Amino acid sequence: MHPLPTTEALKTTPERGARPNLSMAPEPAEFGVPSPRICVIVPAYNEGPSITGVVRSVHASLPDARVLVVDDGSSDDTTERALAAGATVITLPINLGIGGAVQTGYCYALRNDFDVAMQVDGDGQHDPSEASLLLDRLQHRSADMVVGSRWLGRGDYAAPRSRRFGMHLLARLVHWRTGSTFTDTTSGFRAVGRRGIELFSRVYPTDFPEVESLIIASGCGLKVEEVGVRMCERSHGRSSIAGMRSAYYMLRVTTVLVVDRLNRAPT
């Protein structure tokens, strides 16, 4: 688990963009109910070719949201392109991995008093136009955390048979640990309310965090739901869990879930 980043670590790059106006009041929503303050967290490591399109797509779909790109020690121009597209950027001095980058975003959301934090990958796989489906479920179903699933009949996302088998196995393991059924435990397209922000700013898995974070949220009493979403193919590069990396992913996550469950078993 990553410790809470220091205040200094959460500052935006000073010489590359002005600080955002955190005192800006949200526009009132219909019927006089204030709109929730939304922070969209985009973890990015060498996502220069895709980050501009991702930031612009989020702004188009959620014009009142703050787009926070967490540049996880990239060696390319991810930061420059994100700033040019209108994002707030936190540049980490070293690569912490996806867990550290995402938790940095949650710490930012907590300290700046956002009501909702949404995760969107920087590779263009998640479609921000689907964000309203997650937000609607979060607001109207009293969920604390909503995960966008590829496998609930929306869209035509395809995955190799071996990967689908691995996802099915992880879903069974998560059901064993939580008693809840999830169809897409590896989805990084998700949104949480205030309780989720507070939880994940304190504790968040380090490596391959999607599956373990479901366990953490459920174990801490958060109401977690899924909603069907469309997803796209990556706009560039390849998945971090492709090839032999996928075998390591499965072995590590399965071991963590089983060992942790056995450690918690009554004696």
JOZI-V662398 format. One record per residue. N is the residue number from 0. SS is DSSP state (alpha for helix, beta for strand, coil for the rest). Layout:
N_SS ; N_SS
This chain:
0_coil ; 1_coil ; 2_coil ; 3_coil ; 4_coil ; 5_coil ; 6_coil ; 7_alpha ; 8_alpha ; 9_alpha ; 10_coil ; 11_coil ; 12_coil ; 13_alpha ; 14_alpha ; 15_alpha ; 16_coil ; 17_coil ; 18_coil ; 19_coil ; 20_coil ; 21_coil ; 22_coil ; 23_coil ; 24_coil ; 25_coil ; 26_coil ; 27_beta ; 28_coil ; 29_alpha ; 30_alpha ; 31_alpha ; 32_coil ; 33_beta ; 34_coil ; 35_coil ; 36_coil ; 37_beta ; 38_beta ; 39_beta ; 40_beta ; 41_beta ; 42_beta ; 43_beta ; 44_coil ; 45_coil ; 46_coil ; 47_alpha ; 48_alpha ; 49_alpha ; 50_alpha ; 51_alpha ; 52_alpha ; 53_alpha ; 54_alpha ; 55_alpha ; 56_alpha ; 57_alpha ; 58_alpha ; 59_alpha ; 60_alpha ; 61_coil ; 62_coil ; 63_coil ; 64_coil ; 65_beta ; 66_beta ; 67_beta ; 68_beta ; 69_beta ; 70_beta ; 71_coil ; 72_coil ; 73_coil ; 74_coil ; 75_coil ; 76_coil ; 77_alpha ; 78_alpha ; 79_alpha ; 80_alpha ; 81_alpha ; 82_alpha ; 83_alpha ; 84_coil ; 85_coil ; 86_coil ; 87_beta ; 88_beta ; 89_beta ; 90_beta ; 91_coil ; 92_coil ; 93_coil ; 94_coil ; 95_coil ; 96_coil ; 97_alpha ; 98_alpha ; 99_alpha ; 100_alpha ; 101_alpha ; 102_alpha ; 103_alpha ; 104_alpha ; 105_alpha ; 106_alpha ; 107_alpha ; 108_alpha ; 109_alpha ; 110_alpha ; 111_coil ; 112_coil ; 113_coil ; 114_coil ; 115_beta ; 116_beta ; 117_beta ; 118_beta ; 119_coil ; 120_coil ; 121_coil ; 122_coil ; 123_coil ; 124_coil ; 125_beta ; 126_coil ; 127_alpha ; 128_alpha ; 129_alpha ; 130_alpha ; 131_alpha ; 132_alpha ; 133_alpha ; 134_alpha ; 135_alpha ; 136_alpha ; 137_alpha ; 138_alpha ; 139_alpha ; 140_coil ; 141_coil ; 142_coil ; 143_coil ; 144_beta ; 145_beta ; 146_beta ; 147_beta ; 148_beta ; 149_coil ; 150_coil ; 151_coil ; 152_coil ; 153_coil ; 154_coil ; 155_coil ; 156_coil ; 157_coil ; 158_coil ; 159_coil ; 160_alpha ; 161_alpha ; 162_alpha ; 163_alpha ; 164_alpha ; 165_alpha ; 166_alpha ; 167_alpha ; 168_alpha ; 169_alpha ; 170_alpha ; 171_alpha ; 172_alpha ; 173_alpha ; 174_alpha ; 175_alpha ; 176_alpha ; 177_alpha ; 178_coil ; 179_coil ; 180_coil ; 181_coil ; 182_coil ; 183_coil ; 184_coil ; 185_coil ; 186_coil ; 187_coil ; 188_coil ; 189_beta ; 190_beta ; 191_beta ; 192_coil ; 193_alpha ; 194_alpha ; 195_alpha ; 196_alpha ; 197_alpha ; 198_alpha ; 199_alpha ; 200_alpha ; 201_alpha ; 202_coil ; 203_coil ; 204_coil ; 205_coil ; 206_coil ; 207_coil ; 208_alpha ; 209_alpha ; 210_alpha ; 211_alpha ; 212_alpha ; 213_alpha ; 214_alpha ; 215_alpha ; 216_alpha ; 217_alpha ; 218_alpha ; 219_coil ; 220_coil ; 221_coil ; 222_coil ; 223_beta ; 224_beta ; 225_beta ; 226_beta ; 227_beta ; 228_coil ; 229_coil ; 230_beta ; 231_coil ; 232_coil ; 233_coil ; 234_coil ; 235_coil ; 236_coil ; 237_coil ; 238_coil ; 239_coil ; 240_coil ; 241_coil ; 242_coil ; 243_alpha ; 244_alpha ; 245_alpha ; 246_alpha ; 247_alpha ; 248_alpha ; 249_alpha ; 250_alpha ; 251_alpha ; 252_alpha ; 253_alpha ; 254_alpha ; 255_alpha ; 256_alpha ; 257_alpha ; 258_alpha ; 259_alpha ; 260_alpha ; 261_alpha ; 262_alpha ; 263_alpha ; 264_coil ; 265_coil ; 266_coil
